[in-house]
Amino acid sequence: MESLPVIVIRFALYADLMVLAGMVAFLVYALTARERNSGILPLATPSLILALAGFAVSGLGMLALTASMTGSSIWSVDGEVLREIIGESAIGTAWIVRMAALAVATMSAFAINRTDKARYALLASTSLAIATLVWTGHAGATEGWIGTVHRSSDIVHMLAASVWLGGIAAFGRILLRPVTAISGAQIAVAHRALNQFSRIGALAVGLIVVTGIINCLAVVGFPHFSRLPLSAYGKLLIIKLLLVGAMLAIAGVNRWRLTPALEVAIGNNDPASAIVRLRWSLLAEGSAAFAILALVAWLGTLEPLAEIGA
């Protein structure tokens, strides 16, 4: 598959930036100011690693994109063509903005455990970097007012998904380690944050659904909507929707069964078994989320209706 390097890089960039933005957002909405400054959820090192990785993957992505457009190897990209794409195209402008945003994110990551200013700077810069990704997919090629609506919707779609994915990653940062290594304070924070996350997550899911419908109609067009399942794009989109449904089901179990069970276990001073169940749930939900990102990376390289002559 000639587009495989592009798909892999797109997946890595989506996963990297969305996890980073979502984890920082979690710090802001789920933790109190005192908890953020206490280091109970230490994110400085992972934030710095993710920001630097995003910088590197984005650079590699531009090389892969240029190579795919010219039919050359990623290691033998024509420098003149690369300069033209960066300097004379919307994709190039978006890439420059993304790299600048990631430079700010990298600097902000050093102080994320100490000041809210650094957290907000990291959240804003990473969100901006995510927004630039819309120009690398179908939304970037949509013209006129429909294109403006499509890009705006796609930005909201990705930011809402970041909140969901980053929340899972933040809980994983606390809970995906030996139970004996998790302090009582961290367990208490995780329990309270689960309730907060369920409310924010419900809003994020609503935005994902609405913007997902808008994006699909913008890409396919209403007259061709019924023929979508006949294409490879449509089949992959159906798999994506099934995975989203699975994530919603798991999130429901977390909200209505596992979170109350953790509260009871904390009251009985025996949270170990409840944490183990919650941990498996987070792993399942996170696995579905990354599978969705892989599909999104693949979908962005396909022509939705090319196979059915629309």
C-alpha positions as CSV (number, residue, x, y, z in Angstrom):
1,M,0.0,0.0,0.0
2,E,1.7,3.2,-1.2
3,S,-0.1,5.4,1.2
4,L,0.8,3.3,4.3
5,P,3.6,5.7,5.5
6,V,1.2,8.6,5.2
7,I,-1.5,6.7,7.1
8,V,1.0,5.7,9.9
9,I,2.3,9.3,10.3
10,R,-1.3,10.7,10.3
11,F,-2.3,8.2,13.0
12,A,0.8,9.0,15.1
13,L,0.2,12.8,14.8
14,Y,-3.5,12.5,15.6
15,A,-2.8,10.3,18.6
16,D,0.1,12.4,19.9
17,L,-1.6,15.8,19.7
18,M,-5.1,14.6,20.9
19,V,-3.7,12.8,23.9
20,L,-1.6,15.8,24.8
21,A,-4.4,18.4,24.5
22,G,-6.9,16.1,26.2
23,M,-4.7,15.4,29.2
24,V,-3.9,19.1,29.8
25,A,-7.7,19.8,29.4
26,F,-8.3,17.2,32.1
27,L,-5.9,19.0,34.5
28,V,-7.9,22.2,34.0
29,Y,-11.5,20.9,34.3
30,A,-11.2,17.9,36.5
31,L,-8.7,18.9,39.2
32,T,-8.8,21.8,41.6
33,A,-6.1,24.4,41.6
34,R,-4.6,22.9,44.8
35,E,-4.5,19.4,43.2
36,R,-3.0,20.7,40.0
37,N,-0.2,22.4,41.9
38,S,0.4,19.3,44.2
39,G,1.6,17.2,41.3
40,I,-0.9,14.4,42.1
41,L,-1.2,14.0,38.3
42,P,2.4,14.6,37.1
43,L,2.2,15.4,33.4
44,A,5.4,17.5,32.8
45,T,7.5,14.6,31.4
46,P,4.8,13.0,29.3
47,S,3.7,16.4,28.0
48,L,7.3,17.3,27.0
49,I,7.8,13.9,25.3
50,L,4.5,14.3,23.4
51,A,5.2,17.9,22.3
52,L,8.7,16.9,21.0
53,A,7.2,13.8,19.3
54,G,4.6,15.9,17.7
55,F,7.2,18.3,16.4
56,A,9.2,15.4,14.9
57,V,6.2,13.5,13.5
58,S,4.8,16.7,11.9
59,G,8.1,17.3,10.2
60,L,8.2,13.7,9.0
61,G,4.6,14.1,7.8
62,M,5.5,17.0,5.6
63,L,8.2,14.9,4.0
64,A,5.8,12.0,3.5
65,L,3.1,14.3,2.0
66,T,5.6,15.7,-0.5
67,A,6.9,12.3,-1.4
68,S,3.3,11.0,-2.0
69,M,2.5,14.0,-4.2
70,T,5.7,13.6,-6.3
71,G,5.9,9.8,-6.4
72,S,9.3,9.8,-4.8
73,S,10.7,8.2,-1.7
74,I,10.4,10.0,1.6
75,W,14.2,10.0,1.8
76,S,14.7,11.5,-1.6
77,V,12.2,14.4,-1.6
78,D,13.0,17.2,-4.0
79,G,13.9,20.3,-1.9
80,E,12.5,22.8,-4.3
81,V,9.1,21.0,-4.4
82,L,9.1,20.9,-0.6
83,R,9.8,24.6,-0.3
84,E,6.9,25.3,-2.8
85,I,4.5,23.2,-0.8
86,I,5.4,24.9,2.5
87,G,5.6,28.4,1.1
88,E,2.8,28.5,-1.4
89,S,0.0,26.2,-0.3
90,A,-2.7,26.1,2.5
91,I,-1.3,22.8,3.7
92,G,2.2,24.5,4.0
93,T,0.8,27.5,5.9
94,A,-1.1,25.1,8.3
95,W,2.2,23.2,8.8
96,I,4.1,26.3,9.7
97,V,1.4,27.3,12.2
98,R,1.5,23.8,13.7
99,M,5.2,23.8,14.1
100,A,5.1,27.2,15.8
101,A,2.3,26.0,18.1
102,L,4.3,22.9,19.0
103,A,7.4,25.1,19.8
104,V,5.2,27.0,22.3
105,A,3.8,23.7,23.6
106,T,7.3,22.3,24.2
107,M,8.4,25.4,26.2
108,S,5.1,25.4,28.2
109,A,5.5,21.7,29.1
110,F,8.5,22.5,31.3
111,A,6.3,24.4,33.8
112,I,3.0,22.5,33.5
113,N,3.2,21.1,37.0
114,R,3.8,24.6,38.5
115,T,1.6,27.3,37.0
116,D,-1.8,27.6,35.4
117,K,-0.4,30.0,32.8
118,A,1.8,27.2,31.4
119,R,-1.1,24.8,31.4
120,Y,-3.3,27.2,29.5
121,A,-0.5,28.0,27.1
122,L,0.1,24.3,26.5
123,L,-3.7,23.7,26.0
124,A,-4.1,26.6,23.6
125,S,-1.0,25.8,21.6
126,T,-1.8,22.1,21.3
127,S,-5.4,22.9,20.4
128,L,-4.2,25.2,17.6
129,A,-1.9,22.4,16.4
130,I,-4.9,20.1,16.2
131,A,-6.9,22.7,14.3
132,T,-4.3,22.8,11.6
133,L,-4.8,19.1,10.9
134,V,-8.1,19.8,9.1
135,W,-6.1,21.1,6.1
136,T,-4.5,17.7,5.7
137,G,-7.8,15.9,5.1
138,H,-11.0,16.2,3.1
139,A,-12.0,19.4,4.9
140,G,-9.0,21.1,3.4
141,A,-10.2,20.5,-0.1
142,T,-13.8,21.6,0.4
143,E,-14.4,24.9,-1.2
144,G,-16.7,27.9,-0.6
145,W,-18.9,28.4,2.4
146,I,-19.4,24.7,2.7
147,G,-15.7,24.4,3.1
148,T,-15.7,26.9,5.9
149,V,-18.5,25.1,7.7
150,H,-16.7,21.7,7.1
151,R,-13.4,22.9,8.5
152,S,-15.0,24.6,11.5
153,S,-17.0,21.4,12.2
154,D,-13.9,19.2,11.8
155,I,-12.0,21.4,14.3
156,V,-14.7,21.1,16.9
157,H,-15.0,17.3,16.1
158,M,-11.3,16.7,16.8
159,L,-11.1,18.9,19.9
160,A,-14.1,17.2,21.4
161,A,-12.5,13.8,20.6
162,S,-9.3,15.0,22.3
163,V,-11.2,15.7,25.5
164,W,-12.5,12.1,25.5
165,L,-9.2,10.5,24.6
166,G,-7.1,12.7,26.8
167,G,-9.4,11.9,29.8
168,I,-8.9,8.2,29.3
169,A,-5.1,8.8,29.1
170,A,-5.1,10.9,32.3
171,F,-7.0,8.2,34.2
172,G,-4.5,5.7,32.8
173,R,-1.7,7.8,34.2
174,I,-3.1,7.4,37.6
175,L,-4.5,3.9,37.6
176,L,-2.5,1.9,35.1
177,R,0.2,0.8,37.6
178,P,0.3,-1.5,40.6
179,V,-2.5,-0.8,43.1
180,T,0.0,-0.6,45.9
181,A,1.7,2.3,44.1
182,I,-1.5,4.4,43.9
183,S,-1.9,6.7,47.0
184,G,-5.2,7.1,48.8
185,A,-5.2,10.8,47.6
186,Q,-4.9,9.7,44.0
187,I,-7.7,7.2,44.4
188,A,-9.9,9.9,45.9
189,V,-9.1,12.3,43.1
190,A,-9.7,9.7,40.5
191,H,-13.1,8.9,41.9
192,R,-14.2,12.5,42.0
193,A,-12.7,13.2,38.6
194,L,-14.6,10.3,37.1
195,N,-17.9,12.1,37.9
196,Q,-16.6,15.3,36.5
197,F,-15.3,13.6,33.4
198,S,-18.7,11.9,32.8
199,R,-20.4,15.4,32.6
200,I,-17.7,16.9,30.3
201,G,-17.5,13.6,28.3
202,A,-21.3,13.8,27.7
203,L,-20.9,17.2,26.1
204,A,-17.9,16.0,24.1
205,V,-19.9,13.0,22.8
206,G,-22.8,15.3,21.8
207,L,-20.4,17.5,19.8
208,I,-18.7,14.5,18.2
209,V,-22.1,13.2,17.0
210,V,-23.3,16.5,15.6
211,T,-20.1,17.5,13.9
212,G,-19.6,13.9,12.6
213,I,-22.9,14.1,10.8
214,I,-22.0,17.5,9.4
215,N,-18.6,16.3,8.2
216,C,-20.0,13.2,6.6
217,L,-22.6,15.2,4.6
218,A,-19.9,17.7,3.6
219,V,-17.6,15.0,2.3
220,V,-20.2,12.8,0.6
221,G,-23.1,15.0,-0.1
222,F,-26.7,14.2,0.7
223,P,-27.7,12.8,-2.7
224,H,-24.9,10.1,-2.5
225,F,-25.4,9.3,1.2
226,S,-27.3,6.1,0.6
227,R,-24.6,4.8,-1.7
228,L,-21.8,5.3,0.8
229,P,-21.8,1.8,2.2
230,L,-20.9,0.5,-1.3
231,S,-17.4,2.1,-1.1
232,A,-14.3,1.2,0.9
233,Y,-14.7,4.6,2.6
234,G,-18.2,3.8,3.6
235,K,-17.3,0.4,5.0
236,L,-14.5,1.8,7.1
237,L,-16.8,4.6,8.3
238,I,-19.3,1.9,9.5
239,I,-16.5,0.2,11.4
240,K,-15.6,3.5,13.0
241,L,-19.2,4.1,14.0
242,L,-19.4,0.6,15.6
243,L,-16.2,1.3,17.6
244,V,-17.7,4.6,18.7
245,G,-20.8,2.7,19.9
246,A,-18.5,0.3,21.8
247,M,-16.8,3.3,23.5
248,L,-20.1,4.7,24.5
249,A,-21.2,1.4,25.9
250,I,-17.9,1.1,27.9
251,A,-18.3,4.7,29.1
252,G,-21.8,3.9,30.3
253,V,-20.5,1.0,32.3
254,N,-17.9,3.2,33.8
255,R,-20.4,5.9,34.7
256,W,-23.2,3.7,36.1
257,R,-21.5,0.6,37.5
258,L,-17.7,1.0,38.0
259,T,-17.7,4.5,39.4
260,P,-20.3,3.8,42.1
261,A,-18.5,0.5,42.8
262,L,-15.3,2.4,43.4
263,E,-17.1,4.7,45.8
264,V,-18.4,1.8,47.8
265,A,-14.9,0.2,47.8
266,I,-13.3,3.4,49.0
267,G,-15.9,3.5,51.9
268,N,-15.0,-0.1,52.8
269,N,-11.3,0.8,52.6
270,D,-10.7,-1.9,50.0
271,P,-10.5,-0.2,46.6
272,A,-8.1,-2.7,44.9
273,S,-10.7,-4.9,43.1
274,A,-12.7,-1.9,41.9
275,I,-9.5,-0.3,40.6
276,V,-8.6,-3.4,38.7
277,R,-12.1,-3.5,37.0
278,L,-11.9,0.1,36.1
279,R,-8.4,-0.4,34.7
280,W,-9.6,-3.1,32.3
281,S,-12.4,-0.9,31.3
282,L,-10.0,2.0,30.5
283,L,-7.8,-0.3,28.5
284,A,-10.7,-1.5,26.4
285,E,-12.0,2.1,25.9
286,G,-8.5,3.3,25.0
287,S,-7.9,0.5,22.6
288,A,-11.2,1.3,20.8
289,A,-10.2,5.0,20.7
290,F,-6.8,4.3,19.1
291,A,-8.5,1.9,16.6
292,I,-10.8,4.8,15.6
293,L,-7.8,7.1,15.1
294,A,-6.2,4.5,12.9
295,L,-9.4,4.4,10.8
296,V,-9.6,8.2,10.7
297,A,-6.0,8.3,9.4
298,W,-6.9,5.8,6.7
299,L,-10.1,7.5,5.7
300,G,-8.3,10.7,5.1
301,T,-6.4,9.2,2.3
302,L,-9.4,7.7,0.4
303,E,-11.8,9.2,-2.1
304,P,-15.2,8.6,-0.5
305,L,-17.2,7.7,-3.6
306,A,-14.5,7.0,-6.2
307,E,-15.4,3.3,-6.4
308,I,-19.1,3.8,-7.2
309,G,-18.6,6.4,-9.9
310,A,-20.3,9.3,-8.0
